[in-house]
Amino acid sequence: MLDTKDFSFFENQNNFDFKGFLVKILSYWKWFLGSIIVCMFIAYQINIRKEKIYGMESLIAVREESNPFFTSNTSLVFNWGGASDKVQTIITTLKSRSHNEIAVAGLEFYVDYLKQGKYNLIDAYGEAPFKVSVDKSKGQLAGIPIKIRFISESVYELSVVFEENTATLLNYFDDSSRQIAVGQEEIKKTFKVGQQVSLPFLNWKLEMKPDASSYKGSEYFVRLNNFNAVVDKYRSVNVDTDSKGSSILKLSMQGTNKARMVDYLNTTVEVLKKNQLDSKNQFAINTIAFIDSTLVAMGAEMDGVESELREFRKDKNVFSLESGGEKISEQLVGLDIE
């Protein structure tokens, strides 16, 4: 019968040949080197085609002003100008859709001005020597770059390449869109600067800026974008309280065009200031109207009470002691004189 003593135990040894594995790996060095070169080439091509990203910041000081009409202990239902979380209110306002709609519409940021870069189209806002005035009541070509080439100082060539059989038209008056049929072809038209352009897919007027010079032969592109999409883009601007103080707000944004960011930050602050001023003016108007209406109501009420008092005296044969006293005083003065 077998016993445990009859078995021999051997130590489990690791027979992995590391040297052989390394030699085998090194035999594929050409593939490793080729992969590294391809990856570095792809990374280089991606980096050189990317536009530079800039960051811009702006600070806003929020000051809580006291109500100019009432003291701090005044308690009236219409007095909404008391203490409130004004900082949070302004943050909400800056991120609101209505606020950014005003800023985008005023700057006409739904119109992109582009120029051909080394690898792709780049933002030429602030550099383009012209500006287009879009007819908001008519359809405008959406999303397709429209090439502008200046033949002379007063004449330009407009060309559009349609890659599909249909195109989208935007109406900025009611924010609607519709599809139209177009041919897969390039359309070229010549217009004068300041001439009204009326095409089935485009309605605008191109005018030169006052400081425009030496633009003959230059080429630019204009792209018209969806208004709502542009507003949503600028609603994402960062608004935070600054570490220097809770009453200081910091607006920050990133983009590829510094002039565009500067104009937006300045405009959004101006829109905020105007809204705050309009709110204060409306508060003053409402307060004055409330006071006037209250005085008129109180005057009418006092007139009614006085009329009721006269009727009461008349019915009860009550005479005014003040008027009788005045008559007696006059008689006494007359007697003294005699």
C-alpha positions in Angstrom: 0.0 0.0 0.0 1.3 3.4 -0.9 2.3 5.9 1.7 3.2 9.6 1.5 6.8 8.7 2.0 6.9 6.9 -1.3 6.4 10.2 -3.2 9.2 12.5 -4.2 8.6 16.3 -4.2 10.3 18.6 -6.7 10.5 22.4 -6.5 8.6 24.3 -9.2 11.1 26.2 -11.2 10.5 29.1 -13.5 11.8 28.1 -17.0 10.9 31.5 -18.7 13.7 32.5 -21.0 13.8 36.3 -20.6 16.9 36.6 -22.8 15.3 34.8 -25.7 12.1 36.9 -25.3 14.1 40.1 -25.5 16.0 38.9 -28.6 12.7 38.1 -30.2 11.2 41.5 -29.4 14.3 43.3 -30.7 14.0 41.4 -34.0 10.9 43.5 -34.7 12.7 46.8 -34.1 11.9 48.0 -37.6 8.1 47.8 -36.9 8.5 49.7 -33.6 10.6 52.4 -35.2 8.1 52.8 -38.0 5.2 53.0 -35.6 6.9 55.7 -33.6 7.7 57.8 -36.8 4.1 57.5 -38.0 2.6 58.5 -34.7 5.0 61.5 -34.4 4.1 62.6 -38.0 0.4 62.4 -37.3 0.7 64.3 -34.1 2.8 67.0 -35.9 0.2 67.4 -38.7 -2.6 67.7 -36.2 -0.7 70.4 -34.1 0.3 72.5 -37.1 -3.3 72.6 -38.4 -4.8 73.7 -35.1 -5.4 77.4 -34.6 -4.0 79.1 -31.5 -6.4 79.3 -28.6 -6.4 82.5 -26.6 -7.8 83.3 -23.2 -9.5 86.5 -22.2 -10.8 87.8 -18.8 -12.8 90.8 -17.6 -13.7 91.9 -14.1 -17.0 93.4 -13.0 -17.4 95.1 -9.6 -20.9 94.6 -8.2 -22.0 97.3 -5.7 -25.2 97.0 -3.7 -26.8 100.4 -3.7 -29.5 101.5 -1.1 -32.9 102.4 -2.2 -32.9 106.1 -2.9 -36.6 106.5 -2.0 -36.8 104.7 1.4 -34.7 103.9 4.4 -33.6 100.4 5.3 -36.5 99.9 7.8 -39.2 100.8 5.3 -41.7 98.0 4.8 -43.9 98.5 1.7 -45.0 95.7 -0.6 -43.9 97.5 -3.8 -40.5 98.3 -2.5 -38.5 95.5 -4.2 -35.2 97.4 -4.2 -34.1 96.1 -0.8 -31.3 93.7 0.0 -30.9 90.8 -2.3 -28.3 88.4 -3.7 -27.3 90.8 -6.4 -24.1 88.9 -7.3 -25.9 85.7 -8.1 -28.6 87.6 -9.9 -26.0 89.2 -12.2 -24.4 85.8 -12.8 -27.7 84.3 -13.8 -28.4 87.3 -16.1 -25.0 87.0 -17.9 -25.7 83.4 -18.6 -29.4 83.9 -19.6 -30.5 83.5 -23.2 -32.2 86.9 -23.4 -29.0 88.7 -22.4 -26.8 86.9 -24.9 -29.4 87.3 -27.7 -29.0 91.1 -27.3 -25.2 90.9 -27.3 -25.0 88.5 -30.3 -27.6 90.5 -32.3 -25.8 93.8 -31.6 -22.5 92.5 -32.7 -23.9 90.4 -35.6 -21.8 87.4 -34.5 -24.0 85.1 -36.6 -21.9 86.4 -39.6 -18.4 84.9 -39.8 -15.6 86.6 -41.7 -13.0 84.1 -42.8 -9.8 84.0 -44.9 -7.8 81.1 -46.3 -5.0 80.0 -44.0 -2.2 77.6 -44.7 -4.3 74.5 -44.1 -7.9 75.7 -43.5 -10.2 78.7 -43.2 -9.4 80.9 -40.2 -11.4 83.6 -38.4 -10.8 87.0 -39.9 -13.1 89.1 -37.6 -11.6 92.5 -37.3 -9.3 92.1 -40.3 -11.8 92.0 -43.1 -12.0 95.4 -44.8 -15.7 95.1 -45.4 -19.0 94.4 -43.6 -22.2 92.8 -44.9 -25.7 94.0 -44.0 -28.0 91.1 -44.1 -31.7 91.5 -45.0 -33.2 89.7 -42.1 -36.7 89.4 -43.7 -35.4 87.2 -46.5 -33.7 83.8 -46.8 -29.9 83.6 -46.4 -27.6 80.7 -47.3 -26.6 78.8 -44.1 -23.3 77.2 -43.2 -21.7 77.3 -46.7 -18.7 79.7 -47.1 -19.3 82.4 -49.7 -16.1 83.5 -51.4 -15.5 87.3 -51.9 -12.8 88.4 -54.3 -12.2 92.1 -54.9 -11.6 92.7 -58.6 -11.2 96.4 -58.0 -11.7 99.0 -55.3 -15.4 99.1 -56.1 -16.2 95.7 -57.7 -16.1 92.2 -56.2 -16.8 88.7 -57.4 -19.1 86.5 -55.3 -18.9 82.7 -55.7 -20.5 79.8 -54.0 -19.7 76.1 -54.4 -22.7 73.8 -53.8 -21.6 70.2 -52.9 -25.2 68.9 -52.5 -28.5 69.3 -54.4 -30.1 71.1 -51.5 -29.2 74.0 -49.3 -30.6 75.5 -46.1 -31.9 79.1 -46.0 -32.2 81.0 -42.7 -34.6 83.8 -41.9 -33.2 85.9 -39.1 -36.5 87.8 -38.6 -38.4 84.8 -37.2 -35.5 82.3 -36.7 -37.0 79.9 -39.3 -35.3 77.8 -41.9 -36.2 76.0 -45.1 -34.6 73.9 -47.8 -34.2 74.9 -51.4 -33.1 72.9 -54.4 -29.7 73.9 -55.9 -27.4 72.2 -58.4 -24.0 70.8 -57.6 -22.1 73.5 -59.2 -20.2 76.7 -58.6 -22.1 80.0 -59.0 -20.2 83.2 -59.7 -21.7 86.7 -59.8 -20.1 90.2 -60.0 -21.5 93.1 -57.9 -20.5 96.6 -57.0 -19.7 97.6 -53.5 -22.8 99.0 -51.8 -25.1 97.3 -54.4 -28.0 95.3 -53.0 -27.5 91.5 -53.7 -30.8 89.7 -54.4 -30.3 86.0 -55.2 -32.5 83.0 -54.5 -30.2 82.0 -51.7 -28.6 85.3 -50.6 -29.8 88.9 -49.8 -27.3 91.4 -48.5 -25.4 94.6 -49.1 -21.6 94.6 -48.9 -20.0 97.9 -47.8 -16.4 98.8 -47.1 -15.2 100.0 -43.8 -14.0 103.6 -43.5 -10.4 102.5 -42.8 -10.2 99.9 -45.6 -7.2 100.2 -47.9 -5.2 98.1 -50.3 -7.8 95.3 -50.6 -7.8 94.9 -54.4 -7.2 91.3 -55.3 -7.7 90.0 -51.8 -10.0 87.1 -51.0 -12.3 86.5 -48.0 -15.1 84.2 -47.1 -18.5 85.0 -45.4 -20.4 82.3 -43.6 -23.9 82.8 -42.2 -24.8 80.7 -39.1 -27.9 79.8 -37.2 -28.7 82.6 -34.7 -29.8 80.3 -31.9 -26.7 78.1 -32.2 -24.5 81.1 -31.9 -26.4 82.4 -28.8 -26.0 79.0 -27.2 -22.3 79.1 -27.8 -21.8 82.4 -26.0 -24.1 81.4 -23.1 -21.2 79.1 -22.1 -19.0 82.0 -21.1 -17.5 81.4 -17.6 -18.8 83.7 -14.9 -17.3 83.2 -11.4 -16.7 85.2 -8.3 -13.1 86.4 -8.0 -10.9 85.3 -5.1 -10.2 89.0 -4.3 -13.7 89.6 -3.2 -17.2 88.1 -3.4 -18.6 91.3 -5.0 -16.2 91.0 -8.0 -17.2 88.8 -10.9 -14.7 87.4 -13.4 -15.8 86.8 -17.0 -13.5 84.5 -19.0 -13.6 82.9 -22.4 -11.4 81.2 -24.9 -11.3 81.5 -28.6 -9.2 81.8 -31.7 -9.8 85.5 -32.4 -8.7 88.0 -29.8 -10.7 90.9 -31.4 -13.9 88.9 -31.3 -13.5 88.1 -27.6 -12.7 91.7 -26.7 -15.8 93.0 -28.4 -18.0 90.3 -26.9 -16.8 90.9 -23.3 -17.1 94.7 -23.7 -20.6 94.4 -25.2 -21.9 91.9 -22.7 -20.8 94.3 -19.9 -22.5 97.3 -21.7 -25.7 95.3 -22.1 -25.6 94.4 -18.4 -25.1 98.1 -17.4 -28.0 99.2 -19.6 -30.3 96.5 -18.1 -29.4 97.6 -14.6 -30.0 101.2 -15.5 -33.3 100.4 -17.1 -34.3 98.4 -14.1 -33.5 101.3 -11.7 -35.4 103.8 -13.9 -38.4 101.5 -14.0 -38.2 101.2 -10.3 -38.2 105.0 -9.9 -41.1 105.3 -12.4 -43.2 102.6 -10.5 -42.4 104.2 -7.2 -43.5 107.7 -8.3 -46.6 106.3 -9.9 -47.5 104.5 -6.7 -47.0 107.6 -4.6 -49.1 109.7 -7.0 -51.9 107.2 -7.0 -51.8 106.9 -3.2 -52.0 110.7 -2.8 -54.9 110.9 -5.2 -56.7 108.1 -3.4 -56.1 109.7 0.0 -57.2 113.1 -1.3 -60.4 111.7 -2.7 -61.0 109.9 0.6 -60.5 113.1 2.6 -62.9 115.0 0.3 -65.5 112.3 0.9 -65.1 112.4 4.7 -65.3 116.2 4.7 -68.5 116.1 2.6 -70.0 113.5 5.0 -69.1 115.8 7.9 -70.8 118.8 6.4 -73.9 116.7 5.7 -73.9 115.5 9.3 -73.6 119.0 10.7 -76.4 120.2 8.5 -78.7 117.3 9.5 -78.0 117.7 13.2 -78.0 121.5 13.3 -74.4 121.5 14.5 -72.6 124.8 13.9 -68.8 125.3 13.7 -67.5 126.7 17.0 -64.4 128.0 15.1 -66.6 130.3 12.9 -68.6 131.5 15.9 -65.5 132.2 17.9 -64.1 134.3 15.0 -67.3 136.4 14.9 -67.2 137.0 18.7 -63.5 138.0 18.4 -64.3 140.5 15.7 -67.1 142.0 17.9 -64.7 142.4 20.8 -62.2 144.2 18.7 -64.9 146.5 17.4 -66.0 147.3 21.0 -62.3 148.0 22.0 -62.0 150.4 19.1 -65.2 152.3 20.1 
